[in-house]
Amino acid sequence: MCLSIPGKITEINGKDVIVDYNTEKRKAKTLLNVEIGDYVIINGGLIIEKIPKEDAIQALKITQCNQN
């Protein structure tokens, strides 16, 4: 099973986006209607889901606790 961590969109250029994970930035493609500041899940270089900010922050808090 593969778990994904949400990242925040920081740049959009057509269908290409940059997603910031705080530790790194990744390029991805999107077929969804997204905006800068949205939190997303990426799989295989493609945005597969846009998630609510509150859910993303909760997930990020949980993953940060598990890294310590």
Number of C-alpha atoms within 10 A of each C-alpha: 2 4 7 10 13 23 25 21 22 15 15 17 8 9 13 16 21 18 26 19 15 8 5 8 14 13 16 18 18 17 12 12 7 17 14 13 14 17 25 23 19 20 12 8 13 18 20 15 16 19 14 11 15 10 12 20 14 10 14 16 11 11 12 9 8 8 6 5
